Amino acid sequence: MTDRLDRIEAILDRLAAQQAVTQAQVDQNARVMESSTQLIASNARAIEANSNEIAEGFAQMRRELQANLEDVTAMILSSIQDTDRQMRETDERFNTLLAEARADRQRNEQEHQAFREAIQKLLND
């Protein structure tokens, strides 16, 4: 029976040794899992932070683009208004010069008519 007890004891010793190795592996796996979990959590926080930064960057770009578009639109409108004002001023100057030229022509025609009449009168006398 001692022989049998010795064999059982040997089997139990091997099982205990295997159990110790298995437990060491389980403990190692648990440490790796904990480390991996922490790394995953850290990566998730970094991704979230980067995502927020990227989103804020896009929002800032949109705001700047909107402001630039508003500036360009204002410049274009101002240019159009200046051009319209310049065209009105040019039209007014042209119309003034045209009216003056017509008045000068009318005066010249009247003076010429008076001159012709004076010459005709001199020739008739």
C-alpha positions as CSV (number, residue, x, y, z in Angstrom):
1,M,0.0,0.0,0.0
2,T,2.9,2.3,0.5
3,D,3.8,1.8,-3.0
4,R,0.4,2.9,-4.0
5,L,0.6,5.9,-1.6
6,D,3.9,6.8,-3.0
7,R,2.5,6.8,-6.6
8,I,-0.5,8.9,-5.4
9,E,1.9,11.2,-3.7
10,A,4.0,11.5,-6.8
11,I,0.9,12.2,-8.9
12,L,-0.2,14.8,-6.4
13,D,3.2,16.4,-6.5
14,R,3.2,16.5,-10.3
15,L,-0.4,17.9,-10.2
16,A,0.7,20.5,-7.6
17,A,3.7,21.5,-9.8
18,Q,1.5,21.7,-12.9
19,Q,-1.0,23.7,-10.9
20,A,1.8,26.1,-9.8
21,V,2.9,26.5,-13.4
22,T,-0.6,27.0,-14.6
23,Q,-1.3,29.5,-11.8
24,A,1.9,31.4,-12.8
25,Q,0.7,31.5,-16.4
26,V,-2.8,32.6,-15.3
27,D,-1.2,35.3,-13.1
28,Q,1.1,36.4,-16.0
29,N,-1.9,36.5,-18.3
30,A,-3.8,38.5,-15.8
31,R,-0.9,41.0,-15.6
32,V,-0.8,41.2,-19.4
33,M,-4.5,41.6,-19.6
34,E,-4.4,44.4,-17.0
35,S,-1.6,46.1,-18.9
36,S,-3.4,45.7,-22.2
37,T,-6.6,47.1,-20.6
38,Q,-4.7,50.1,-19.3
39,L,-3.0,50.6,-22.7
40,I,-6.4,50.3,-24.5
41,A,-7.9,52.9,-22.1
42,S,-5.0,55.2,-22.6
43,N,-5.2,54.8,-26.4
44,A,-9.0,55.5,-26.2
45,R,-8.4,58.7,-24.3
46,A,-5.7,59.7,-26.8
47,I,-8.0,59.0,-29.7
48,E,-10.8,61.0,-28.1
49,A,-8.4,63.9,-27.4
50,N,-7.1,63.8,-31.0
51,S,-10.7,63.5,-32.3
52,N,-11.7,66.6,-30.3
53,E,-8.6,68.5,-31.6
54,I,-9.4,67.5,-35.1
55,A,-13.0,68.5,-34.8
56,E,-12.0,71.8,-33.2
57,G,-9.5,72.3,-36.0
58,F,-12.2,71.7,-38.6
59,A,-14.6,74.0,-36.8
60,Q,-11.9,76.7,-36.7
61,M,-11.2,76.3,-40.4
62,R,-14.9,76.6,-41.1
63,R,-15.1,79.8,-39.0
64,E,-12.0,81.3,-40.7
65,L,-13.3,80.3,-44.2
66,Q,-16.7,81.9,-43.4
67,A,-15.0,85.1,-42.2
68,N,-12.8,85.1,-45.3
69,L,-15.9,84.6,-47.6
70,E,-17.7,87.4,-45.8
71,D,-14.6,89.7,-46.3
72,V,-14.4,88.8,-50.0
73,T,-18.1,89.3,-50.4
74,A,-17.9,92.7,-48.7
75,M,-14.9,93.7,-50.9
76,I,-16.8,92.6,-54.0
77,L,-19.9,94.5,-53.0
78,S,-17.8,97.6,-52.1
79,S,-16.1,97.3,-55.5
80,I,-19.5,97.1,-57.3
81,Q,-20.8,100.0,-55.4
82,D,-17.6,102.1,-56.2
83,T,-18.0,101.1,-59.8
84,D,-21.6,102.1,-59.9
85,R,-20.8,105.4,-58.2
86,Q,-18.0,106.1,-60.7
87,M,-20.3,105.2,-63.6
88,R,-22.9,107.6,-62.3
89,E,-20.3,110.3,-61.9
90,T,-19.0,109.7,-65.4
91,D,-22.5,109.7,-66.8
92,E,-23.2,113.0,-65.0
93,R,-20.0,114.6,-66.3
94,F,-20.7,113.3,-69.8
95,N,-24.3,114.6,-69.7
96,T,-23.0,118.0,-68.3
97,L,-20.4,118.2,-71.1
98,L,-23.0,117.2,-73.7
99,A,-25.4,119.8,-72.5
100,E,-22.7,122.4,-72.5
101,A,-21.6,121.4,-76.0
102,R,-25.2,121.6,-77.2
103,A,-25.6,125.0,-75.6
104,D,-22.3,126.2,-77.2
105,R,-23.5,124.8,-80.6
106,Q,-26.8,126.7,-80.2
107,R,-24.9,129.9,-79.3
108,N,-22.5,129.4,-82.2
109,E,-25.4,128.9,-84.6
110,Q,-27.1,132.0,-83.2
111,E,-23.9,134.0,-83.5
112,H,-23.3,132.6,-87.0
113,Q,-26.9,133.5,-88.0
114,A,-26.4,137.0,-86.6
115,F,-23.1,137.3,-88.4
116,R,-24.7,136.2,-91.7
117,E,-27.5,138.6,-91.2
118,A,-25.0,141.4,-90.5
119,I,-23.0,140.5,-93.6
120,Q,-26.2,140.3,-95.7
121,K,-27.3,143.7,-94.4
122,L,-23.9,145.2,-95.2
123,L,-24.0,143.7,-98.7
124,N,-27.5,145.0,-99.2
125,D,-26.7,148.6,-98.1
